């Protein structure tokens, strides 16, 4: 028998419905399984927060001990990585950043990096988080001058097989205060 509205054989219709139900159910199951993997329970969020905080301590310790060359261990060497400093693109990719680090290390042989007390970690997924903190750097330049720098750092960090890494980074220093005009 042929359905007059669709022109489909009525005997084939139950088979088509069964196949469609299985296909859609399979898609829903895969989406559900993916959502389950990405679910961020309070326990998992706490694990992410502590992992990123430990990562931040490790970064500050390594940069203070080894200077700018330590950054190469913590930047992703992917095209997705970028670094912005005070609104200007410093490095458009991880490879560009890692390639430039030896030259930076020549210009700044020593850094003491300290994250501020208001360090924030916002877990997004089990393997992604936003990291933000005030920072203080004491720099010793190649010509022996000392420079102090304070500002704010933000980044998305990602858990990779090698541990947490910066997926991007943004350093900013406060803008100089504009002179205030006196009203007469």
TAMO-V403096 format. One record per residue. PHI is phi as a letter, one per 30 degrees, with the letter a starting at -180 (999 if undefined). Layout:
# TAMO-V403096
PHI  PHI
This chain:
# TAMO-V403096
999  c  d  d  d  c  i  c  d  d  d  d  d  e  d  d  d  d  d  d  d  d  d  d  d  d  d  d  d  d  d  d  d  d  d  d  d  d  d  c  d  e  d  d  d  d  d  d  e  d  d  d  d  d  e  d  d  d  d  d  d  d  d  d  d  c  i  e  d  d  e  e  d  c  c  d  c  c  d  d  d  a  b  c  b  h  i  c  d  d  b  d  a  d  d  d  d  d  d  d  e  e  d  d  d  d  d  b  d  b  b  c  c  b  d  d  d  d  d  c  b  c  d  c  b  d  b  b  a  c  c  b  a  d  b  b  b  c  c  c  d  e  d  i  d  c  b  c  b  b  a  b  b  b  a  c  c  b  d  c  e  c  j  d  b  d  d  a  a  b  c  b  c  e  d  d  d  d  e  c  d  d  c  c
